Amino acid sequence: MGVITSIEDLKRLHRARTPKMFYDYAESGSYTEQTFRENTTDFAKLKLRQKVAVDMSDRKLGGDMIGMPVTMPVGLAPVGMTGMQHADGEIHAARAAEKFGVPYTLSTMSICSIEDVAAHTTKPFMFQLYVMKDQDFLSAIIERAKAANCSALVLTLDLQILGQRHKDLKNGLSTPPKMTLPTMLDLSTRWRWGMGMLKTKRRFFGNIVGHAKGVGDTSSLMDWTHKQFDPKLDWDKVARIREMWGGKLILKGILDPEDARIASDFGADAIIVSNHGGRQLDGALSSIRMLPHIVKAVGDRVEVHMDSGIRSGQDVLKALALGAHATWIGRAYIHGLGAMGEAGVTTALEVIRKELDISMALCGERDLKNVGPQNLLIPRGFTDEYPIA
C-alpha cells in the first residue's frame, strides 16, 4: 500500500501483518457485538454543517487535557496486550504520542511494564488501573506508577467482571500464543511480526509477571488474571484508591448520568464517557449517544472526555461539538501500530489531525474551542430516542 489516507488503510495492513488472534482481540466486541457496531454507526448519523465565505486561516487545534497542553484533544487510550500487536508495542505507541504532543495511557494489562515505558520516554505518561483483589499488588502497582512519574491515574470502572468475547475464546487467545497447528500456520504468514517478537524479551504481561505473588509462568499468569478483577469495586474503594494515588485522577467507563454526577461530586479531574469499546455490556448505548446526556448532567463541574467508536477526525469534531472536552482513540492507533509500529501510530495521528483540521475549517471554524452544536445537524430523536432520567 503506497499512500495511507485513512484509518481504514491502516486497518487493512494491520489485519495482513498481525496474527489473527491478536487482530481479532483488537477488532471485536462482546457477545453479539451490537454496541461495538453502534459505537461507529451512531457517529455516521450525525452530520456536519458546512459553512462558506468565512475566514479559514490561522486555525488552532491545540488545547489541554486536565491542565496538560496538547497539540489536539486526542489521547491514546489504554489497550491491553498492545505489545502483541507489534513487538514492544507500548513503547512504540508512547514514543509516537510523546513526539506528537498528545497523552499516552499505559494499560495495567500491558506487555511492556511501567518501568519499560518510562525508560524509553522522556515525558510523563498516564497509567490505567484495573482494581485487583490482591491488595499488596494493588498498592505496589500504584507506587510503581508514582515512581515512574505518571502524570495521571486512569481508573477503569467498567471491568469488574469480563464480558465474553467470542472470538478470543475461539482463537484460544493467550500471551504469548500457544503453538497449536492453526496458530503455527497463521504465524508462518506473519513473518514481520515473528521477526519482531524474536528480537524482544517482552512477551508476557510485564506489569504482572515478577510482581504478583505466585505468578511465574503463562498458566499461572492466566489463572491469576481471570480471578483477580475485583467485583466488589464501589465508590468507597474508589475513594481509597484516590487517597493512595494522591495525584490527578480520571474515571473511565462512565455511561450513565447518575454515575457521572457521582463522579463529578467525587472530585475527579475528568471522566471518560466509555463503554469499553463495546467489549463489556453488549446492548448498551453507544458513547456518542450518551455523551450529551452526561454533559448535561455534570455541566462544567468536571472535564468530560469520550472514547469508543472514534475512527476519524470528523468523529473527533462531532464529539467535541456535542460537548466533549477531549477524546481518546484505541483501535484507530492500534491499527497503525499493527501495520507499521511507531511510524504507523504517528500516521494514524496525522490522519486524524488532518481530517479534524480540514473538517473544522469547512464547518466555518478556526479554533476547536469554538466548536459546538451549531456545527452539527442532529437527526430527530438522536438524543431523546431513549429517554434517560
N, C-alpha and C positions, 0 to 999 in steps of 0.2 A: 504494500500500500504506500503510494508515493506521498500524497498530501493528506494530512489529517485535518478535517474540517469540523468534526463534531465528536461528541462523546460516543455516539454510536459507532464511529470508525474505530475508536479505541476498544470498544466492547467486542467488536469482531476479532481484533487482534488478540485481545485477552483470551477469548474463547479458543483461539487456534493455538496459543502458546502455553497455556496453563493446564495442568491435569484436570480432568473432568470433575473429580470430587471437590476440588478447591474452587473452580469456576462456579459450580453449582452451589457451593456453600455461600458464595457472594451473591449470586443471582437467583435467589429463591426466597420464598416466604413460608409461613407456617400453614399447615392444613390445606385448604382449597386455594390459598394464595389470593383470596378476594381483596383483602386490604393491601397486599403487596401491589396488585394491579391498579387499584383505585388511587393509590398514592400518586401515580403518574397520570392516569386518565382524568382525574379531577383537575389537575393543573391545566389540561388541554381545554377544559370547559370555560376557563377564564380567558377573556380576550383583551388584548392591549388596545388602548385608544390612541390612534395616530393623530398627531398634530403637525401642521406645516407652517412655513413662513415665520419661524421663530429662530432666534439666535442659538445655534448649537455648538458654539466654540467654547473653549476653556472648560471642558467637562470635568467633573470631580466624582470619583468613585470611592475615595478614601473615607474612613470613619474610625470608629472604635468599637471594641467588644469588651465589656466590663472594664472600661477605662484604659484598655490597651490599644494603641494605634494599629490600624490595619490598612492595607492598600485597597482592599474591598471587603465588604462584610460577608465573607465566605470562609468558614473554617473547615479543616479536615476532621471529620468526626471519628470517634474511636471505632475500630473494626477489629474483631478478634481474628487471630491467625493470619494477620497481614503478611507475616514472614513466610507463609506458604504460597502466597500468590507470586512472590518473587523472592529470591534469596535475600536475606537481611532487609525485608520489605519495610519494616517500621523505620529503620534508619534512612532508607531512601526517601520515604514519604516525609519524614521530619525535616530532612535537609531541603527538600523541594519547597516545603511550606515556609521554612525559615528564609530562604533566598527570595521567595515571592512576597513575603511580608504579611502572611496570614497565619493564624494559630494552628497548631497540630495537637491532637489529643491521642495519647497512647492508651491502649486498652489494657485492663488487667490481664486479659487472655491473649496477650501478645507473644510472639515468638522471641523477638529481641526484648531484653529486660529493660527496666527503667535505667539501670546503670549503663547498658549498652548504648541506648539512645542519647543519654546525657554525655557520654564520652565522644560521640560523633557529631554533636551540635554545639553551637556557641551561644544560643539564646534559650531562655526557658520555654518549655512546652507544658501543656496541660496533662493531667493524669486522670483517667477514668477509673472509678472504683466500683467493683461488684462487691456487695456485702456478703461475706462468708461466715459460716458458723464458727470457724476456728478463730477465736478472739486473739490468740497470740499472732497468728498470721495477719489478721486484720490490722492490729496495732503496728506490726512490723512493716507492712507494706505502706501504710500511711507515713511512717517515719522515713522509709526509703524515698518516698516521693518528696518529702520535705528536704532530705539531704541532697536530692538531685535538683533542688531549687525550682520545682514545678510551679508554674505561675497560678494555677487554679486546680481545684479538685472538682471533677465532673462526676457527680454521684448518680448512678443509674438506678432508677426506682422501679422499672417495669420488668425486671428479670429475677423475681424471687423464685419462680419456677419456670422451667423451659417449655415454650410452645413447641410442639412436634413439627419438625421439618422433614417431610417425607423423603426428599432427595438425599439428605445426609444419611438417613438410615439405609436406603437402597444402595448408596455408593460405599457404605462401610467407612464413613469419614473417620480418619484418625490422623494424629500428628506424632511422628511422621507417618506416611501412608504404609499400611500393611502390604507386603509383597504377595498379593493374590495374583492369579493369572490375568484377570481382567485389568487389574491395576498395572501390572508389568507391561501388558500390551499397550495400554494408554500412555504410560511413561515413555515407551520406546519411540513415540512420535512427538514427544515434547523435549527434544534434546537441549534446547536453550535453557529451559527450566532445570533440567537434570544437571547440566554443567554448572549452573549457578549453585545448586544445592550441594554439589560435590566440593565446592570451594569454601563452604561456610560450615561452622560448627553449630550454628543456631538452627535447630530443627525441632525443639521442644518448647513448651510454654516457659519462657525464660523468667517470668515473674513468680513461677510456682516451683519448678524443679530446683532443689537445693535450698528452698526457703520454707516449704510446707513440711510438716512432720510426716514421715512415713512415705514420702513420695520419692522413689528412687529410679523408677523405670516407667515405660509407657503404660503398662497395665495398671500400676498403682496410681499413676497420674490421672488417667481417665476415670478410674473409680472414685478417687478423691474429688475430682471436679464435679461429677454428677451428683455427689452427696452434699456438696458444700454450700450451694446457693441458699441463703437464709430466708425461709418462707415467713419468718416472724418479723421481718423488717417493717417497722412502723415509724411514726413521726418522732417518738421518743428516742429510738435508735438513731434516727437521722440527726437529732439534736446532739446526741453523744458523739457522733462522728464529726459534726461541725466543731465541737469543742476540741476533739483530738486533733483536727486539722489546723484550725486557727487562722486559715487564710481565705482567699476568695473561693466561693462555693457556687457551683452551677448544679441545678437539679434537673436531670434529664429523664424524659419519659412521661411528661405531663400531657394528659389528653382529656382532661375534664375541668370545667371552670371552677368547680368547688375545690379540687386539688390545687388549682392554680392560685386561688385566693389563700389557701392554707400556706402554700409555698411562699407567697408574697408576704404574708404576715410573719412567716418564719424568719425572714431576713436574708433570703438567698440573693446573691448578686445577679443571677439570671436564672430563668427557667427555659428548658428546651421543649417545645411542643413536638412530641415524637411518639410514634407507635412502633419504634424499634425497626423501622424499615419494613413493616408488615411481617415481622418474624416472631411475633408473640401472640397477641389476641387477634386471631383471624375473624373478620366481621366487624371490627372496629372502624370508625370513620377515618378517612384519610387525614393526615396532619394539616393539609391546606384547608380542608373544610372546617376543622376545629379551631384553626388559628384565629379567625375573627371573634369567635365566642370567648376565647381565652384572653385576647387583647382587651375586649370589652369588660371582662371580669376583673382584671387587675389594673387597668388604666396605665399610669406611668409610675406605679409603685415598684416595679421590677422590670428589668430588661426581658423582653420576650424574644427568644430565638426559635428557629424552626428547623427540623430536618425531616427526612423521609419523602422521597419522590423527586428531589431536585436533580435534573439531568441537563440543565442548560442555563445560560444567563437570563433567558426570558423567564424561566421558573423563579430564579432569584428575584427578578424585578417584580413578579406577581406577588411573591411572599412579602417583600418589603412594602408593596402598595397596600396589602391587607393588614399592615401594622407590625410586622416583624422588625425588630431592631437589627437582627443579623440572621444568617443562615449557616447550615452545616451540610457538607456533602460526604457521602460514604461511597456508594457504588461508583459514582462518577470518577472519583480519583483512583479507586481500586481497579477500574478498567484500564486506566492509564498505567498504573503500576504493573499489572499483569502483562500489559502489552510491551512496555519499554522501560521498566524500572523507574529510577528517579526522573529521567527525561520524560517519561510518559505522564508522571504526576504533574510535572511542570506544564506539559502540553495540555492536560485536562484543565488546569487553572487558567492557562492562556485562552483556551477556547471559551470558557465561561466568562472571563473578563471581557473579551472582545464582543461576545453576544450581549452581555449586560450593557456595555458602553454604547454600542450602536442602537440597541433597542430603547435604552433610556433617551437617547437623542431624538429618535424618531417619534417618541411619545411627547416630545417638546420640553424635556427637562435637561438641565445642565448639571445638576447636583443631586445625588441619590437621596440626600437629606430632605429634598422637597417632594419626593415620590409619595403618592398616596392613592386613595380610592379614585381620585379624579383621573387617574391614568388607566383605569380598568373599565371594561364592560362586563358586568357581573350578571350571569343569567338569573332569571327569576327563580327563586327557590333555592339558590345555591347555599345561602347561609341559614335559611329557615325551613328547608325541606324536612329536616329532622329537628323539631323544636327542643331546645335544651334550656333547662331552668337556670 
